Amino acid sequence: MISGISDEMLGTFVPIVIYWVYSGIYVVLGLFSEDYRLHTKEDEDEKNLVTKGTVVKGVLLQQLVQAVVATLLFAVTGSDSQSDSNQNASLLAIARQFGTAMLVMDTWQYFMHRYMHHNKVLYKHIHSQHHRLIVPYSFGALYNHPLEGLLLDTIGGALSFLISGMSPRASIFFFSFATIKTVDDHCGLWLPGNLFHVFFKNNTAYHDVHHQLYGNKYNYSQPFFVMWDRILGTYMPYTLEKRADGGFEARPCKDSKDD
């Protein structure tokens, strides 16, 4: 607890604040980074099927639901006094909890995400809302149908928290990291020096492939690893190529596109 604010409160609202701050940074960077875009600014404005105002409202609604669920989850799992014994866990224990939470979140989101693509009813009425963003951008990362936001992100986060056994204090850092990673995957920029692109195969370009028509049934994994795509045959390799008008384009490897 800091300055009279509980860890539970911080765990609920810090990731929300980080979402808007971090995505805002990418909005500003995008104004000066035409040579690092995966799509042109014109494509972002013209190809997407939803206005940015609607996206902001949709994200705020999802974050409201997440805040309510997080508050209830922390209330059920115990107060600060009950969780104090877990707050001083060793770095090794925290690393193990983070690794477990990442695997749980990836597993839950892969299978839920894939099912929403293969079930025509769920795709048409629920998941297609996220794919109105053909050209992803940072603050559209959590733009989903409210039911999808609950099933995919909110419940996935709750399971990660519960199964990993992390404390509310540790959850502040884990969910902040997961938020940053998710925003980064949707930012639409391939900036030099981005450590997410160095350490994660699941990155901005990888997820951009999924948002294109040719990759709609590939690259379901999110937000950390690509293991389930590789294991279950839904991995689409790609190459990054320079566009003639500047910027980059993620293109599927020829053999995978022919499949």
SEBAKOL-370087 format. One record per residue: z negated, y negated, x of N, C-alpha, C in turn. Coordinates in nm, 3 decimals, padded with zeros to 5 digits. Atoms other than C-alpha are relative to their C-alpha. Example, Ala and Ser with C-alpha at 12.3 -4.5 7.8 and 13.67 -1.06 7.14 Angstrom:
BEGIN
        nZ        nY        nX       caZ       caY       caX        cZ        cY        cX
    00.000    00.119    00.089   -00.780    00.450    01.230    00.000   -00.120    00.090
    00.006    00.119   -00.082   -00.714    00.106    01.367   -00.073   -00.109   -00.077
END
This chain:
BEGIN
        nZ        nY        nX       caZ       caY       caX        cZ        cY        cX
    00.000    00.119    00.084    00.000    00.000    00.000    00.000   -00.124    00.088
   -00.002    00.125   -00.074    00.083   -00.353    00.129   -00.015   -00.116   -00.096
    00.018    00.123    00.077   -00.034   -00.688   -00.005   -00.029    00.027   -00.147
    00.037   -00.029    00.138   -00.177   -00.527   -00.316    00.109    00.067   -00.082
   -00.110   -00.066    00.070    00.155   -00.362   -00.406   -00.005    00.149    00.034
    00.014   -00.144   -00.024    00.133    00.015   -00.447    00.128    00.058    00.060
   -00.116   -00.070   -00.053    00.361    00.256   -00.266    00.093    00.045   -00.112
   -00.082   -00.041    00.115    00.478    00.380   -00.605    00.089   -00.114   -00.048
   -00.078    00.116    00.042    00.589    00.030   -00.700    00.111   -00.030    00.101
   -00.100    00.023   -00.104    00.766   -00.015   -00.368    00.109    00.107   -00.004
   -00.096   -00.108    00.007    00.930    00.326   -00.399    00.095   -00.014   -00.117
   -00.083    00.020    00.119    01.063    00.226   -00.740    00.099   -00.115    00.018
   -00.081    00.123    00.004    01.196   -00.123   -00.668    00.065   -00.038    00.132
   -00.064    00.035   -00.127    01.272   -00.150   -00.295    00.144    00.051    00.008
   -00.139   -00.045   -00.005    01.585    00.072   -00.322    00.093   -00.083   -00.088
   -00.082    00.084    00.087    01.709   -00.147   -00.609    00.035   -00.131    00.069
   -00.024    00.125   -00.073    01.668   -00.464   -00.405    00.097    00.025    00.115
   -00.087   -00.032   -00.112    01.832   -00.299   -00.105    00.143    00.022   -00.048
   -00.134   -00.024    00.055    02.127   -00.191   -00.323    00.077   -00.131   -00.010
   -00.071    00.125    00.022    02.214   -00.549   -00.413    00.015   -00.080    00.128
   -00.010    00.073   -00.127    02.139   -00.697   -00.071    00.108    00.062    00.088
   -00.096   -00.067   -00.087    02.340   -00.435    00.117    00.142   -00.009   -00.055
   -00.134    00.012    00.058    02.632   -00.437   -00.125    00.050   -00.144    00.010
   -00.038    00.140   -00.015    02.628   -00.818   -00.111    00.051   -00.031    00.140
   -00.047    00.016   -00.137    02.665   -00.802    00.266    00.144    00.049    00.013
   -00.136   -00.052   -00.006    02.975   -00.589    00.222    00.098   -00.087   -00.077
   -00.088    00.093    00.072    03.117   -00.830   -00.035    00.040   -00.115    00.092
   -00.029    00.110   -00.092    03.088   -01.109    00.222    00.089    00.047    00.114
   -00.082   -00.053   -00.109    03.226   -00.893    00.504    00.144    00.024   -00.044
   -00.133   -00.028    00.050    03.519   -00.799    00.284    00.090   -00.122   -00.006
   -00.079    00.123    00.004    03.627   -01.162    00.267    00.067   -00.029    00.133
   -00.051    00.030   -00.134    03.692   -01.161    00.642    00.047    00.126    00.072
   -00.029   -00.129   -00.065    03.789   -00.799    00.705    00.123    00.067   -00.056
   -00.121   -00.057    00.058    04.137   -00.752    00.566    00.058    00.111    00.087
   -00.055   -00.100   -00.092    04.235   -00.554    00.875   -00.080    00.130    00.002
    00.084   -00.120    00.002    03.957   -00.301    00.803   -00.015    00.057   -00.141
    00.006   -00.049    00.137    04.013   -00.245    00.432    00.079    00.131   -00.014
   -00.076   -00.120    00.034    04.117    00.095    00.297    00.100   -00.027   -00.111
   -00.095    00.048    00.100    04.295   -00.090    00.016    00.004   -00.152    00.010
   -00.009    00.146   -00.006    04.415   -00.447   -00.010   -00.088   -00.063   -00.107
    00.077    00.073    00.101    04.217   -00.709   -00.199    00.077   -00.005   -00.131
   -00.082    00.002    00.121    04.508   -00.728   -00.443   -00.011    00.131   -00.076
    00.015   -00.130    00.066    04.481   -00.354   -00.513   -00.137    00.011   -00.067
    00.134   -00.003    00.058    04.107   -00.391   -00.571   -00.004   -00.076   -00.132
    00.002    00.083    00.121    04.171   -00.662   -00.830    00.092    00.053   -00.110
   -00.102   -00.037    00.098    04.474   -00.504   -00.998   -00.007    00.145   -00.046
   -00.005   -00.142    00.035    04.432   -00.125   -00.991   -00.123    00.048   -00.075
    00.121   -00.046    00.068    04.074   -00.095   -01.113    00.008   -00.028   -00.149
   -00.013    00.003    00.145    04.037   -00.037   -01.485   -00.122   -00.059   -00.070
    00.121    00.057    00.056    03.708   -00.220   -01.536   -00.030   -00.129    00.075
    00.031    00.128   -00.064    03.594   -00.576   -01.468   -00.127    00.011    00.081
    00.119   -00.001   -00.085    03.333   -00.653   -01.207   -00.125   -00.039   -00.079
    00.113    00.034    00.085    03.112   -00.808   -01.471   -00.054    00.122   -00.073
    00.040   -00.123    00.069    03.109   -00.480   -01.662   -00.067    00.096    00.098
    00.060   -00.086   -00.102    03.033   -00.293   -01.339   -00.144   -00.042    00.028
    00.135    00.050   -00.026    02.731   -00.515   -01.269   -00.095    00.039   -00.113
    00.084   -00.036    00.115    02.596   -00.457   -01.621   -00.029    00.150   -00.001
    00.020   -00.143   -00.002    02.648   -00.082   -01.590   -00.097    00.045    00.107
    00.092   -00.034   -00.109    02.468   -00.063   -01.257   -00.142   -00.041   -00.034
    00.133    00.047    00.038    02.176   -00.271   -01.385   -00.064    00.093   -00.104
    00.051   -00.093    00.100    02.142   -00.035   -01.682   -00.047    00.129    00.067
    00.040   -00.123   -00.068    02.135    00.269   -01.454   -00.127   -00.022    00.081
    00.118    00.027   -00.080    01.878    00.107   -01.228   -00.125   -00.017   -00.088
    00.112    00.008    00.093    01.659    00.031   -01.529   -00.049    00.139   -00.036
    00.037   -00.139    00.032    01.667    00.399   -01.626   -00.069    00.064    00.119
    00.060   -00.057   -00.121    01.591    00.498   -01.266   -00.143   -00.051    00.019
    00.133    00.058   -00.017    01.294    00.261   -01.255   -00.100    00.061   -00.098
    00.087   -00.060    00.101    01.151    00.403   -01.577   -00.036    00.143    00.039
    00.024   -00.140   -00.038    01.192    00.763   -01.460   -00.089    00.007    00.124
    00.082    00.000   -00.122    01.046    00.683   -01.116   -00.145   -00.033   -00.032
    00.137    00.037    00.039    00.743    00.516   -01.276   -00.072    00.116   -00.066
    00.059   -00.116    00.067    00.682    00.818   -01.498   -00.025    00.113    00.100
    00.015   -00.107   -00.099    00.736    01.058   -01.206   -00.121   -00.024    00.089
    00.115    00.031   -00.085    00.484    00.881   -00.985   -00.131    00.012   -00.078
    00.120   -00.010    00.082    00.237    00.867   -01.272   -00.041    00.145   -00.020
    00.030   -00.141    00.024    00.265    01.241   -01.331   -00.045    00.070    00.128
    00.029   -00.071   -00.124    00.252    01.345   -00.964   -00.125   -00.050    00.070
    00.128    00.042   -00.058   -00.058    01.142   -00.881   -00.002   -00.144    00.044
    00.019    00.139   -00.038   -00.198    00.805   -00.786   -00.006   -00.012    00.151
    00.012    00.026   -00.144   -00.231    00.642   -00.444   -00.115    00.079    00.061
    00.117   -00.067   -00.057   -00.578    00.789   -00.396    00.022    00.149    00.015
   -00.027   -00.143   -00.006   -00.449    01.139   -00.467    00.100    00.035    00.109
   -00.106   -00.030   -00.097   -00.158    01.108   -00.226   -00.031   -00.051    00.139
    00.034    00.057   -00.130   -00.340    00.937    00.062    00.003    00.104    00.110
    00.006   -00.103   -00.103   -00.382    01.268    00.243    00.138    00.033    00.055
   -00.136   -00.029   -00.044   -00.002    01.298    00.266    00.064   -00.117    00.073
   -00.065    00.120   -00.050    00.062    00.943    00.384    00.010   -00.002    00.152
    00.001    00.002   -00.145   -00.019    01.009    00.750    00.060    00.127    00.059
   -00.066   -00.120   -00.047    00.204    01.313    00.787    00.069   -00.028    00.134
   -00.063    00.016   -00.130    00.348    01.373    01.133    00.148   -00.032   -00.017
   -00.143    00.030    00.003    00.698    01.257    01.220    00.081    00.126   -00.024
   -00.070   -00.127    00.021    00.804    01.622    01.231   -00.003    00.041   -00.146
    00.012   -00.035    00.142    00.673    01.681    00.879    00.088   -00.091   -00.085
   -00.083    00.095    00.075    00.846    01.367    00.751    00.148    00.033    00.018
   -00.140   -00.036   -00.026    01.173    01.471    00.919    00.038    00.124   -00.081
   -00.026   -00.121    00.078    01.145    01.812    00.752    00.015   -00.035   -00.149
   -00.010    00.043    00.140    01.085    01.645    00.414    00.131   -00.072   -00.027
   -00.127    00.071    00.016    01.383    01.416    00.465    00.117    00.098   -00.002
   -00.107   -00.099   -00.004    01.606    01.709    00.560    00.007    00.082   -00.127
    00.004   -00.075    00.126    01.493    01.907    00.257    00.052   -00.084   -00.116
   -00.043    00.088    00.109    01.543    01.611    00.025    00.151   -00.024    00.004
   -00.145    00.020   -00.014    01.894    01.552    00.162    00.077    00.122   -00.048
   -00.067   -00.122    00.043    01.991    01.916    00.107   -00.010    00.020   -00.150
    00.018   -00.014    00.146    01.846    01.921   -00.245    00.091   -00.098   -00.074
   -00.082    00.101    00.066    02.019    01.598   -00.340    00.148    00.035    00.009
   -00.140   -00.037   -00.017    02.353    01.712   -00.196    00.038    00.118   -00.088
   -00.029   -00.120    00.079    02.334    02.050   -00.368    00.008   -00.034   -00.148
    00.001    00.038    00.142    02.243    01.906   -00.707    00.123   -00.083   -00.035
   -00.110    00.090    00.033    02.504    01.633   -00.694    00.135    00.068    00.016
   -00.129   -00.068   -00.015    02.783    01.858   -00.567    00.034    00.080   -00.126
   -00.031   -00.088    00.113    02.756    02.110   -00.850    00.009   -00.076   -00.132
   -00.011    00.081    00.120    02.692    01.852   -01.122    00.129   -00.081    00.002
   -00.121    00.081   -00.015    02.974    01.632   -00.991    00.125    00.085   -00.024
   -00.115   -00.088    00.016    03.217    01.923   -00.970    00.015    00.045   -00.145
   -00.008   -00.045    00.139    03.128    02.045   -01.318    00.053   -00.110   -00.091
   -00.048    00.112    00.082    03.190    01.700   -01.462    00.150   -00.024    00.016
   -00.145    00.009   -00.017    03.541    01.711   -01.318    00.072    00.114   -00.070
   -00.069   -00.117    00.054    03.623    02.060   -01.441   -00.021    00.017   -00.151
    00.021   -00.003    00.144    03.476    02.023   -01.789    00.073   -00.120   -00.061
   -00.086    00.107    00.048    03.741    01.823   -01.973   -00.073   -00.098   -00.091
    00.075    00.088    00.090    03.500    01.687   -02.234   -00.091   -00.094    00.079
    00.089    00.083   -00.081    03.247    01.568   -01.978    00.078   -00.101    00.082
   -00.078    00.094   -00.081    03.518    01.415   -01.762    00.054   -00.114   -00.087
   -00.062    00.102    00.085    03.690    01.234   -02.047   -00.101   -00.101   -00.052
    00.094    00.088    00.068    03.379    01.094   -02.211   -00.111   -00.055    00.091
    00.112    00.043   -00.085    03.138    01.057   -01.917    00.047   -00.036    00.141
   -00.023    00.026   -00.143    03.255    01.094   -01.556    00.120   -00.090    00.025
   -00.117    00.085   -00.021    03.588    00.915   -01.601   -00.038   -00.147    00.011
    00.043    00.140   -00.009    03.388    00.593   -01.632   -00.012   -00.042    00.147
    00.012    00.034   -00.143    03.309    00.605   -01.258    00.138   -00.009    00.064
   -00.134   -00.001   -00.060    03.675    00.677   -01.180    00.090   -00.109   -00.054
   -00.073    00.123    00.030    03.782    00.356   -01.345    00.013   -00.086    00.125
   -00.009    00.066   -00.130    03.719    00.232   -00.993    00.090    00.082    00.091
   -00.097   -00.070   -00.084    04.033    00.362   -00.830   -00.010   -00.050    00.143
    00.026    00.061   -00.130    03.966    00.123   -00.545   -00.149   -00.032    00.005
    00.145    00.021    00.000    03.591    00.156   -00.479   -00.040   -00.125    00.077
    00.060    00.110   -00.075    03.380   -00.138   -00.369   -00.151    00.015   -00.008
    00.141   -00.028   -00.029    03.019   -00.166   -00.261   -00.090    00.004   -00.123
    00.097    00.002    00.110    02.831   -00.270   -00.576    00.045    00.082   -00.120
   -00.041   -00.095    00.103    03.031   -00.024   -00.785   -00.049    00.141    00.028
    00.043   -00.134   -00.039    02.860    00.269   -00.612   -00.075    00.072   -00.111
    00.080   -00.061    00.107    02.622    00.330   -00.905    00.056   -00.032   -00.138
   -00.061    00.024    00.131    02.866    00.238   -01.180    00.038    00.133   -00.061
   -00.021   -00.128    00.068    02.846    00.544   -01.404   -00.030   -00.015   -00.147
    00.048   -00.013    00.138    02.810    00.641   -01.765   -00.152    00.021    00.007
    00.147   -00.015   -00.007    02.433    00.617   -01.843   -00.047    00.145    00.005
    00.040   -00.140   -00.002    02.414    00.992   -01.909    00.025    00.062    00.138
   -00.027   -00.049   -00.134    02.579    01.069   -01.576   -00.101   -00.055    00.099
    00.099    00.058   -00.089    02.346    00.828   -01.400   -00.132    00.074   -00.009
    00.124   -00.074    00.019    02.052    01.015   -01.551    00.008    00.140    00.060
   -00.013   -00.139   -00.043    02.182    01.366   -01.478    00.026    00.013    00.149
   -00.044   -00.016   -00.137    02.343    01.314   -01.141   -00.095   -00.066    00.099
    00.076    00.077   -00.099    02.147    01.043   -00.962   -00.151    00.004   -00.024
    00.143    00.013    00.026    01.812    01.004   -01.135   -00.071    00.135    00.010
    00.062   -00.132   -00.007    01.732    01.372   -01.186    00.015    00.058    00.140
   -00.019   -00.047   -00.137    01.882    01.455   -00.847   -00.102   -00.060    00.095
    00.102    00.064   -00.082    01.649    01.202   -00.687   -00.139    00.054   -00.028
    00.131   -00.054    00.036    01.349    01.332   -00.877   -00.021    00.139    00.059
    00.011   -00.135   -00.058    01.420    01.690   -00.766   -00.018   -00.007    00.152
    00.014    00.016   -00.145    01.459    01.575   -00.406   -00.143   -00.038    00.036
    00.137    00.045   -00.024    01.121    01.402   -00.422   -00.099    00.114   -00.020
    00.096   -00.104    00.033    00.940    01.692   -00.585    00.009    00.121    00.093
   -00.016   -00.120   -00.080    01.088    01.980   -00.386   -00.033   -00.025    00.146
    00.030    00.031   -00.141    01.056    01.807   -00.049   -00.148   -00.020    00.024
    00.143    00.024   -00.015    00.691    01.724   -00.115   -00.035   -00.129    00.070
    00.027    00.125   -00.069    00.724    01.377    00.031   -00.097   -00.087   -00.080
    00.093    00.093    00.064    00.466    01.110   -00.044    00.075   -00.119   -00.058
   -00.064    00.122    00.049    00.542    00.793   -00.241    00.041   -00.094    00.113
   -00.034    00.088   -00.113    00.534    00.605    00.091    00.126    00.047    00.070
   -00.120   -00.053   -00.064    00.791    00.835    00.247    00.122   -00.019   -00.089
   -00.112    00.015    00.092    01.004    00.808   -00.065    00.062   -00.139    00.006
   -00.055    00.135   -00.016    01.041    00.434   -00.006    00.115    00.002    00.100
   -00.099   -00.003   -00.107    01.231    00.506    00.314    00.115    00.094   -00.034
   -00.107   -00.095    00.032    01.422    00.809    00.187    00.097   -00.058   -00.102
   -00.090    00.051    00.103    01.557    00.648   -00.128    00.070   -00.129    00.041
   -00.069    00.118   -00.055    01.633    00.325    00.057    00.117    00.045    00.086
   -00.108   -00.055   -00.084    01.835    00.528    00.308    00.112    00.058   -00.085
   -00.101   -00.059    00.089    02.012    00.721    00.031    00.079   -00.109   -00.070
   -00.068    00.112    00.065    02.093    00.392   -00.141    00.101   -00.065    00.094
   -00.089    00.060   -00.099    02.240    00.241    00.175    00.121    00.089    00.025
   -00.110   -00.095   -00.024    02.445    00.557    00.234    00.098    00.000   -00.116
   -00.087   -00.002    00.118    02.582    00.557   -00.121    00.084   -00.127   -00.008
   -00.074    00.127    00.000    02.678    00.189   -00.105    00.107    00.003    00.109
   -00.094   -00.006   -00.112    02.842    00.247    00.233    00.120    00.087   -00.034
   -00.109   -00.091    00.036    03.048    00.536    00.095    00.100   -00.063   -00.096
   -00.088    00.064    00.098    03.194    00.308   -00.171    00.050   -00.137    00.044
   -00.027    00.139   -00.038    03.235   -00.011    00.032    00.147   -00.031    00.020
   -00.143    00.024   -00.017    03.608    00.036    00.098    00.039   -00.063    00.132
   -00.028    00.059   -00.130    03.581   -00.091    00.454   -00.023    00.103    00.111
    00.015   -00.088   -00.115    03.632    00.102    00.779   -00.028   -00.089    00.122
    00.038    00.097   -00.102    03.442   -00.129    01.011   -00.034    00.069    00.132
    00.035   -00.059   -00.129    03.412   -00.058    01.384   -00.150   -00.005    00.023
    00.142   -00.005   -00.031    03.068    00.048    01.500   -00.088    00.046   -00.113
    00.080   -00.049    00.113    02.958    00.183    01.162   -00.055    00.139    00.034
    00.061   -00.126   -00.042    02.711    00.458    01.254    00.014    00.110   -00.104
   -00.021   -00.102    00.102    02.759    00.633    00.920    00.132    00.073    00.024
   -00.129   -00.062   -00.027    03.119    00.697    01.022   -00.005    00.088    00.124
    00.016   -00.078   -00.122    03.002    00.837    01.354   -00.076    00.130   -00.027
    00.091   -00.114    00.016    02.728    01.072    01.232    00.024    00.081   -00.128
   -00.022   -00.070    00.127    02.854    01.173    00.885    00.149    00.020   -00.025
   -00.137   -00.028    00.045    03.180    01.345    00.790    00.020   -00.054   -00.141
   -00.004    00.055    00.135    03.096    01.236    00.437   -00.020   -00.150    00.012
    00.008    00.143   -00.026    03.177    00.867    00.469    00.094   -00.077   -00.092
   -00.079    00.087    00.086    03.376    00.578    00.324    00.139    00.057   -00.028
   -00.134   -00.053    00.018    03.718    00.733    00.383   -00.002    00.133   -00.075
    00.012   -00.130    00.065    03.607    01.081    00.275   -00.013   -00.017   -00.151
    00.019    00.019    00.144    03.490    00.952   -00.062    00.116   -00.077   -00.063
   -00.117    00.070    00.053    03.789    00.721   -00.101    00.108    00.099   -00.040
   -00.097   -00.104    00.034    04.011    01.030   -00.096   -00.029    00.055   -00.139
    00.038   -00.055    00.130    03.817    01.162   -00.395    00.037   -00.093   -00.114
   -00.030    00.097    00.106    03.884    00.843   -00.593    00.150   -00.014   -00.027
   -00.145    00.006    00.021    04.262    00.882   -00.555    00.046    00.120   -00.083
   -00.048   -00.105    00.090    04.470    01.092   -00.794    00.017    00.132    00.073
   -00.024   -00.125   -00.073    04.564    01.346   -00.526   -00.129    00.068    00.045
    00.126   -00.058   -00.046    04.200    01.397   -00.430   -00.103    00.018   -00.109
    00.093    00.000    00.112    04.046    01.403   -00.775   -00.081    00.128   -00.013
    00.071   -00.128    00.007    03.948    01.770   -00.751   -00.041    00.051    00.139
    00.044   -00.032   -00.135    03.843    01.758   -00.387   -00.111   -00.098    00.042
    00.100    00.090   -00.061    03.565    01.603   -00.175   -00.106   -00.045   -00.100
    00.106    00.029    00.097    03.295    01.628   -00.441   -00.133   -00.035    00.067
    00.131    00.014   -00.065    03.013    01.623   -00.186   -00.044   -00.145    00.010
    00.061    00.132   -00.014    02.780    01.324   -00.186   -00.152    00.018   -00.003
   -00.051    00.109   -00.084    02.605    01.146   -00.039   -00.004    00.030    00.150
    00.025   -00.018   -00.143    02.527    01.310    00.297    00.099    00.093    00.071
   -00.074   -00.100   -00.077    02.704    01.629    00.404    00.125    00.047   -00.075
   -00.122   -00.052    00.063    03.033    01.808    00.333   -00.003    00.152   -00.010
    00.009   -00.146   -00.013    02.904    02.165    00.355    00.048    00.072   -00.126
   -00.038   -00.073    00.121    02.955    02.259   -00.011    00.151   -00.007   -00.022
   -00.146    00.007    00.009    03.315    02.133   -00.008    00.064    00.103    00.093
   -00.057   -00.095   -00.096    03.383    02.343    00.302   -00.023    00.144   -00.045
    00.034   -00.137    00.039    03.205    02.654    00.171    00.081    00.045   -00.121
   -00.061   -00.037    00.128    03.366    02.645   -00.174    00.145   -00.043   -00.013
   -00.144    00.023    00.000    03.718    02.536   -00.078    00.045   -00.128   -00.066
   -00.040    00.126    00.061    03.717    02.183   -00.216    00.005   -00.114    00.103
   -00.006    00.098   -00.109    03.736    02.009    00.121    00.145   -00.042    00.023
   -00.134    00.050   -00.029    04.043    01.787    00.167   -00.005   -00.084    00.129
   -00.006    00.079   -00.123    04.099    01.676    00.527    00.098   -00.116   -00.015
   -00.084    00.119    00.011    04.262    01.339    00.581    00.019   -00.060    00.138
   -00.019    00.079   -00.121    04.396    01.110    00.848   -00.010   -00.147   -00.038
    00.004    00.145    00.019    04.332    00.738    00.882    00.118   -00.061    00.072
   -00.119    00.060   -00.058    04.654    00.547    00.938    00.001   -00.149   -00.027
   -00.012    00.144    00.017    04.722    00.180    00.988    00.110   -00.032   -00.100
   -00.102    00.047    00.092    04.905    00.010    00.703    00.086   -00.108    00.066
   -00.090    00.101   -00.056    05.203   -00.209    00.781   -00.050   -00.141   -00.027
    00.049    00.134    00.037    05.036   -00.501    00.603   -00.143   -00.024    00.048
    00.136    00.014   -00.051    04.705   -00.451    00.791   -00.094    00.094   -00.071
    00.096   -00.091    00.060    04.402   -00.237    00.721    00.034    00.145    00.026
   -00.017   -00.144   -00.017    04.379    00.140    00.700    00.032    00.066   -00.133
   -00.021   -00.082    00.118    04.481    00.410    00.457   -00.042    00.142    00.031
    00.040   -00.140   -00.016    04.317    00.750    00.418    00.104    00.087   -00.070
   -00.106   -00.084    00.056    04.598    01.000    00.370   -00.035    00.147    00.021
    00.031   -00.144   -00.015    04.553    01.373    00.301    00.093    00.063    00.101
   -00.087   -00.074   -00.092    04.681    01.606    00.567    00.106    00.072   -00.081
   -00.114   -00.049    00.075    05.019    01.737    00.465   -00.025    00.136   -00.061
    00.018   -00.136    00.051    04.921    02.103    00.431   -00.097    00.006   -00.116
    00.096   -00.002    00.109    04.622    02.024    00.208    00.058   -00.061   -00.125
   -00.060    00.063    00.116    04.825    01.796   -00.017    00.099    00.094   -00.068
   -00.096   -00.094    00.057    05.088    02.067   -00.061   -00.070    00.109   -00.080
    00.075   -00.101    00.074    04.818    02.306   -00.180   -00.024   -00.047   -00.141
END
